């Protein structure tokens, strides 16, 4: 997990624990969130390291959890639309 806001920092890796004994169903983790964090960015992995294992990153978009009650305002989202019309002989190069 990674915090955004005035507090920029890494949390974890955290171990998810089963909600129901036996490990079937939902998993949970407790997280101490800094007061100056406005968003938690989360990616799930079955490995305790950043290399190897399987990742659930919402198809590369990540999971973002806004923090209610943060003393820092959540940053605004910037959206950019790019469109390109392709002619039969046109070549587009994005750098």
C-alpha positions as CSV (number, residue, x, y, z in Angstrom):
1,X,0.0,0.0,0.0
2,X,1.1,3.5,-0.7
3,X,-0.2,6.7,0.9
4,X,-0.9,9.9,-1.1
5,X,-1.3,13.4,0.3
6,X,1.0,15.4,2.5
7,X,2.3,12.0,3.7
8,X,4.1,10.1,0.9
9,X,5.1,6.7,2.1
10,X,4.9,3.0,1.9
11,X,2.8,0.9,4.2
12,X,3.4,-2.9,4.3
13,X,3.5,-5.4,2.8
14,X,0.6,-6.5,5.0
15,X,-0.6,-10.0,5.5
16,X,-4.3,-10.5,4.8
17,X,-6.0,-12.7,7.4
18,X,-9.2,-14.7,7.0
19,X,-12.3,-13.2,8.5
20,X,-13.8,-16.7,9.1
21,X,-11.6,-19.3,10.7
22,X,-10.4,-21.8,8.2
23,X,-9.6,-19.2,5.5
24,X,-12.7,-19.6,3.3
25,X,-14.3,-16.4,2.1
26,X,-13.2,-12.8,2.8
27,X,-9.8,-11.6,4.0
28,X,-9.0,-8.6,6.2
29,X,-6.0,-6.5,7.3
30,X,-5.7,-3.6,9.8
31,X,-3.9,-0.5,8.6
32,X,-2.6,2.5,10.7
33,X,-3.2,5.4,8.3
34,X,-1.2,8.6,8.9
35,X,-3.3,11.7,9.6
36,X,-1.9,13.5,6.7
37,X,-2.7,10.8,4.1
38,X,-5.7,11.6,1.7
39,X,-5.7,8.4,-0.4
40,X,-4.5,4.8,0.0
41,X,-3.2,3.2,-3.3
42,X,-3.5,-0.6,-3.0
43,X,-2.2,-3.5,-5.1
44,X,-2.8,-7.1,-4.0
45,X,-0.2,-9.8,-4.3
46,X,0.2,-13.4,-3.2
47,X,3.9,-12.7,-2.5
48,X,5.5,-10.7,0.3
49,X,7.9,-9.1,-2.2
50,X,7.5,-6.9,-5.3
51,X,9.0,-9.6,-7.6
52,X,7.2,-12.8,-8.4
53,X,3.8,-14.1,-7.5
54,X,0.4,-13.0,-8.9
55,X,-0.8,-9.4,-8.7
56,X,-4.3,-7.9,-8.7
57,X,-3.8,-4.3,-9.7
58,X,-7.2,-3.7,-11.3
59,X,-5.7,-4.1,-14.8
60,X,-2.9,-1.7,-14.0
61,X,-5.2,1.0,-12.6
62,X,-4.7,0.1,-9.0
63,X,-7.3,0.4,-6.2
64,X,-7.6,3.9,-4.6
65,X,-9.4,4.3,-1.2
66,X,-10.1,8.0,-0.2
67,X,-9.5,8.7,3.5
68,X,-12.4,10.3,5.2
69,X,-11.5,12.8,7.9
70,X,-8.0,13.4,6.6
71,X,-6.6,16.9,7.4
72,X,-5.3,17.1,3.9
73,X,-7.7,17.6,0.9
74,X,-7.7,14.9,-1.7
75,X,-5.9,16.0,-4.8
76,X,-7.9,16.7,-7.9
77,X,-8.0,14.2,-10.7
78,X,-6.5,15.3,-14.1
79,X,-8.1,13.7,-17.1
80,X,-6.7,13.9,-20.6
81,X,-8.4,12.7,-23.8
82,X,-6.3,11.9,-26.8
83,X,-7.8,11.0,-30.2
84,X,-6.0,10.3,-33.5
85,X,-7.6,9.9,-36.9
86,X,-5.8,7.3,-38.9
87,X,-5.6,7.7,-42.7
88,X,-4.5,4.7,-44.7
89,X,-1.0,6.0,-45.1
90,X,-0.6,8.0,-41.9
91,X,1.9,7.0,-39.3
92,X,1.5,8.1,-35.7
93,X,4.4,8.1,-33.3
94,X,3.9,8.8,-29.6
95,X,7.0,9.7,-27.7
